[in-house]
Amino acid sequence: MGENPEIWKAAAMADHFEKIQKLPDPIVGCPNFRRVPGYKVYCCGQPTIAGFEAALAKVTGTAYPKEGKIIWFNLRQEPNVYVNGEPICARPPNKIGEYAELGNVTRDSAKADEEEFVKVCEGRAKENGGKLKFVDINKAEKEVEVKELVTLSSVIEGLKAKFPGLVHMRIPVCNSAAPLESDFDILVKTLVGSNINTPVIINDQVGLSRATTGCVAACLFKEFQISASFEGLVETVPGVNLDLLKMDRYKMDPTKDALFRGEFEVIKELVAELKDEGAKNECDKVIDKNGPPKTGGTGIKQLRENIAESKLSYEIMDDAAQVFLKSKIMDNIHKYFYLIAFTAYMRQAADLARNAASDEDKAKNALTGGKTAIPGDQLKVTKSFASFMEEHSSLRAIVEDGKGKLQWERDIPAAALANLESLASTDFKANLGKIIHDIYQTAHTMFSDMPQGDHKKRAKYRFASKTLMRILPTDLKGEVEALIEKKSITLDLYEILGQCTWGQGLKA
């Protein structure tokens, strides 16, 4: 058995599946490939071997040299192998077709697991007449005759024959929460020394959350290059209004709900602590460019508005689903918080890069009027993001304490609650009809902001179930709670009503 027994237990899962392509104008073999508007930054899912070549050919086109530098980040935690040119990943058998957080995965450990997984697949195929059994995301079992079996690393080395400037960097990150501070630093270190027109490609399995997060960070690095390199150059151009070019003056639609604008309490604390409102504005602009067309992008995931959408969905979920969704919402707020902090760090880095240039560099890159324009590939980042976070160490506590500070349930108006409690305490059974009527009347007012449809019906029904439970007389409440604990009934309006009326014989 190998050094890592867990990889020997892993299931082989096909990365691609029916309907993986979410966007128009697909590149065959490279799911959801797109360019972020305004940046030479590209996003996609895990390509086939042919898909890698097609994506690189698209990126270089006729203008960019095929031997030029191209930086490709892979943000997946899962080890990948290629069977007959198709990507297959190693998954824990209980994590098929769902988000799989694999813990403390590093670039080196992912590569080692990948090399071991090739041996696992070779062994399994040999025992099965040369055919490898695998599953799709729906857990359907399949098998394929193995004609070629290679690691992702081998595929990348093969691509360098046509694209010798290709740099491939793995930064394994989790799905929902922010990348680690060290992950941001690896990304920056890899990008330092690249030109502003150097193509950057970022992938995860499908081209969704992880890849979008990486693309936002890469675009923020490009903004650092623009700010540090070209501000002096732009200032020499007569008639240019510099205010129009500043990303930190970006304003979102004020008619949007506060949650869709990212105005969470913990984010307000972050902005106040940083004393840099421009960092949030700049980050929001880049997030919008990386989002779907409705916010000016070409992508799929809207990292900020997705939090608000999940929060709206939370109201209609049952208790078990709410536990999962609440954790995901808090993770996504954590990610948004860190992206704004990273923006502030990159803005500071731009100031430092402009001011830290040596006299020799200033003379070499001098412009008319005394300004300088340092080429993007010569810019230095003198401080790590981890060091920036150490200098602002209070931010770590702020996000941990504040990411859950949302109003998870709507507050029932005090007058409405007092009325219901009075009806319940006076004569519960005699007033039951009016109690239900008034509960629904209150729900109609409270959820008036939600559009008509099943979501609104479920939200009102769930509110009615919880509110009835809340105002039950003490003897009935104890009886119902005991039955719910025993799983004889659930926290459901009709089941509670049944127990309170004709179900009195059913005892806990």
N, C-alpha and C positions, 0 to 999 in steps of 0.2 A: 504493500500500500504506500502511496506517496506521502510526502511531508504534510500535505494538507488533506486529511481525510474528508473534510466537508465538500471539497470539489469533486470527490469521487461519488458523493451521494447526490450531486446536483442533477437536475433534469435538464435536458437539452430542449430549449424553446426557440422556435422560429421568431425572428424579430419582425418580419413582415406578415401582414394579415390583410384580409379583405377589408376594404374601405379605410386603409391606413392613410390614403391620400385625402387630405382635407381641403387642399387649395387647387385653384385652376392652373392650367399650363404646367403639368407635371414634367419633370425630367425622369425618364425611365430609369428605375433602379435607385433613385435618390429621393425618398419620400419628403414631400412638403418643402422642397428647396425654394428659397426666396432670398431676395436682397432687401436689407433694411433701407428705406428711402433716405438718401442723403449721405450714406456711408458705404464704404467698401467692406461691409460686414454682411455675411451670409449665414443662413440658418437652415438646418435640415435634420432629417432622421438618419438612422444608420444605413449607409448605402450598400448596395451589392458591389462586387469588384468592378463591374461595368459601370455602375452608378457613380463610383469614385471618379473614374476617368471622365464621365459625362459632366459631372459637376465642375471638375477642374478645367475642362475645356470651355465650359460656359463662363467660368470666372475669368479666365485669361482672354478668351475671345480673340479678336484680331489686334487689340491694342496693348495688352500686357504680355511681356515676354514669358514663354513657358518655362524658361530657366530661372525666372525671377523668384524672389522670396514669396511664398504663400504659407500662411500660418493656419493650421487646422487643429482646433481643440475638440477633444472627445470628452464629454462630461459624464459618461456612464460609469457606474460602479460595477456593472456586470462584465465578466470576462466574455470576449467574443472570439468565435472561430468561424471560418468560412468553409462551407460544404458545397462543392460544385459552384462556387462563386456567390452563394447566398449566405447572409449572416445568421448565425445561430448563437444564442447566448446561454450561459450557465445560470440557472435559477434554482433557489431552494424549492423542493417539490411542493411546498405549501404556499408558494408565492407565484403561481402561474397566472398570467393575465391580470395582474394587479400591481400597484406600486410596491416595489421591493426596496426597503431601506436595509442595506447590507452592513451598516456599522462603519467601523474605522477602516475604510478601503483607501489605499494609497496607490500612486502610479506604479510603484515597484511591485506591490502585492497583486495588483490587477494583472500585470504582465506575467508574473510568476504563475498565477492561477490559470491564465490563458494557456500558457505552455503545458501545464499539467492537464488542462481540460482537453487539449488535442489528444493527449495519450489516452484519456478516458474514452473519448469518442472512437479512437482507433481500436481500442480494446472491445468496446461494445459492438462495433461494426464487424470485427473479426469473429466474434462469438455468434453473429447473426447472418452469416453467409455474405458478408460484405455490405450489408445494409444497416443504416443507422436509424434507430427509432427516436422520434422526437415528438413534441406536442406543439400545438398552436396556442394562441392566447385564450382560446375557448376550451383548452384541455383535451381537445380531440387528438387522439394518437395517430401518428403517421410514420412512414419510413421512406428512406431514399437510398438508392445505391450510391455508395461513396466512390466517386471518381477522383476527386481532389479534396484534400483536407489541410487547411493552413491556418495559422494564427492571424489576427488582425495586424500584428507587427510585421509579419512577412508580406502581407498585402501592401502595407505602406512602403516597405523597402522596394517592392516591385514597381510601385508608382513613380519612384524617384528616377527611374530610367527615362521617363518622358518629362517629368517635372522635378529636375534635380534640386530646385530651391525649396521643395516642400519640407515644412517643419511640422511634425505631428506631436502634439502634447496632450497627454491624458491628465485630466483633473477630475477625479471621481467625486461627484457631489450628490447630496441627498435630493429628494424630489421636492419637498415642500418648504422646508426651512432654508435659511440663508446658507450659502457656501461658507466654509470656515474662513477666518481671517487669513490663514496661510494659503487658502485656495485663491483668494483675490491677489495675494502677493505673487503666486506662481504665474497667474495670468499676466500681471504687469511686467514681471521679469522677462517673460517670453516675448512680450510686445515691444519692450524697450529695444531701440536699435532698428526698428522697422520704419519704413517710410509711411507718410500719411496715406499714400495710395496702395500700400501693401494689402492685398486681399486677406481677410480673416474669415474663416469658416468655422462654425460651431455646430456640433451635432449631439443629440441624445438618441433614444430609440426611435421616436416618432417625429421629433422637432417641436416639442411642446414646452413644458415649464422649465426644465433644466437648460435646454438650449436657448430659450428666450432670455432666461436670467443671464447666461453667459454672454449673449449678444448685447444686452443692455450694458454690462460691464465693459465689453470691448468698445462699444460706441462711446462710452464715457472716457475711455482712454484716447480715442480719436479726438474727442472734444478737448482733452488736455493738450494734444498735439496742435490742434487748431489755435487754441488760446495762447500757448507758449510760443509757437512758431510764427504765426501770421498776424498777431495783433499789431506788432510794429510795422509790418508791411502794409496792412490795411490802412493804418493811420496816415500813410504817405499819399493815399489816393484822394484827390480833391473831391469834395461833394458827398462823400460816403458818411451816412449817419451811423455811427458805431453802435448806438443804442438799438438799432434794428437788428444788429447781428448778435446781440448778446442773448445767449440761451436762458440766462437766469431771469429774464424779464417775461418769460412765457406765462401766459395766463390761461387757465382752463375756463371752460364755459361756466359762468357763475350760476346758471340755472340748474346745473347738475346737483344731485343730492350730495350732502357733505361727505358721506362715506365713499361715493364714487370719485370725489375729489381727493380722497386719501386723508381727510381731516380727522384722523383718529386721535384720541387724547395722547397716546404715547408718541405719535408723530409730532404733535404740537410741542410736547416736552423736548423732543430731539431738536427741533428747529430752534427753540429757545436756548437750549444748552450749547448748540453750535454757534449761535448768533449769526446764522447764515441762511436766511430765507431763500436766497438764490439757489442753494444746493437742492432744496426740494423742487423748486421750479424747473431747474435744469434736468433733474432726474425724471420728473413727470413728463417733460417734453420727450426725452429719450424713450421712456416706457411707452408713450403714445405711438412713437414711430415704430416701435417693435410690436405693437398690438395689431389688431385687425383693421380693415379699411375704415371702420366707423370712427377710429381715433387717429387716422392718418397713416396707418401702417399697411403692411402686406402680410402680416402674420396671423396667428391663431389665438394665442393667449394674451390677455390684457392683464398684466401682473397686478396692477392696482385695482382696477374695476372688478376683477375676479374675486377679490376679497369681499366687496360689497354684494356681489351676486350670490356668493356662498352664504353671506349673512342673511340675505332674504330667504334663501332656501332653508336655512336653519329653522325658521319659524314653522315650517310645515312637516318637519321630520319627526319620526318617532324617537323615543328616548335613546335607543341603542345607536341609531344613525346620528343623533345629535352629538353623542360622545365623540364619534369619529370626526364629524364635520367641525366641531368646536376646536379640536386639536389641529386640524388642517388650517382653519382660519387663523389661529394664533401663529402657526408656523409661517403662513404667508405674510402676516403682519411683521413678523420677525425678519423675513426676507426683505420686505419693502423698507423697513427701518435701516437695515444694513446697506441697501443700495443707495439710500440717501446719504448715509455716513460715508460710503465709498466715494460718492460724488463730491462731498466736502473735502475729502482727502485729495482727490484728483485736482480740484480747484486750488487747493493749497500748493500741490506739487507744481502746478503751472506757474504760480507766483514765484516759487523757489527756483524753478528752472530759468525763468527770465532774469531773475536777480543774481543768480549764482554763476552766470557766465563769466569766464575769465576775460581779462582785458584783451588777450589775444583773440578769443572767440568773438568778442564784441567788435574788434577792429575788422576781423575777417568777414563778419556778417552785418557790417554797418550799412545803414540806409541814409538817404538824404534826410536831414532834420535830426540826426542823432539817434534815431530808433534802430533796433536790431531785429533781424528775422532769422532765428536759429533753425536750420533744417530739422525736420521731424525726427530723422534717424540719428541726430546728434544730441537730442534732448536726454537729460539725465533725471532719474527719479532717486533722490538722495535719502528718502525716508520710506520705510515699509508701512503698509497699511496696519500691520500689527502694532508698530510703534505709535502710529497715529492714534489707534484705539487705546493704547496704554496711556498716552497723554490725556485722553478723554475717557478714562476708565469708568467714570460714572455712567457712561452710555450703556455698558453691559448690564448693569443693575437696572437701569431705566427700562430697557427692552424686556428683560426677564419679568420684572414686576408689572409692566404696563401692557404687554401684548394681549392679555386677557381682559383688559378693562373696556369691555363693550357692554351695551345694554342687551343682554341675551334674550330677555323676555320683555314684551311691551307692558308698561304699567297701566293697570286698570284705573280710570279716574276715581278719585277718592269718594265722590258723591255716589257714583254708580256702585262701588263696593259697599258703601254704608247701606244703601238701599237693599242690596241683595242679602247682606248679613242680617238686616232687620226682618226681612221676609222669612229667612231661614230660621231665625231664633223665635219668631212669634208662633208660627204653626207651619212647620216645614212641608208636611204632606198636603195640607189644605192649600198652601201657596205655591206648590210645585209647578203648576202650569204657568203662573205669572213669573216665577223665578227663571224658568227656561226661556220664556219670551223676553224678559229683561236682559238675560245673559246675551242672547243673540242680537238684541237691539244695541247693546253696548259694543259687541263684536263688530257689528255693521259700521258703527262710527269709528272704532279704533283701527280697522283695516280698510278704511275708505281709500287710502293711498294706493292699495294694491289693485292691479287690473282684474277685471272679472275673469273667472275661469277656475279650473280645478285647484290651482295653488291657493287661491283666496278661500275657496270652500274648505280646504283642508286646514288652513290656518285658523279659520273661525271655529271649525269643529274641535280642533285641538285646544283652542282657548276655552271653549265651552266646557270641555271635559275637565280641564285643570281648574277652572273657576268653580264648577259645581263641587269638585272635590274639596276645594279650599273652604267653602262655606257650609259644608255638611255639619249637622249637629254632632256633638262629641261622640255620642254612642254609635251613630251610624258611621262616622269617619273611622273610628277604631275598627269596626267590623269590616269595612271596605278595604282599609289598609292591610289588614291581616290576610284577606283573600287575595289581594294583589301580590303580597309577599309570597304566598303559597302558589302563585301563578294559577289560581282557580279562575280569576278574572283579570282583565287588564285595565289600565287607566283610560277607559273609553266611555264616552258619555252614555251610550245606551246600556252598557254593562253596569255602570254605576246606578243608572236609573232603575234598571231591572232589580238590582239588589235592594234598592231603597223602597221598592214597591212590592212587586209580586215574588221577589226572591228572598224574602225574609227567612225562609226555611233553610237556605244555604248558609251554613255557619263555618267560620274559620276553625 
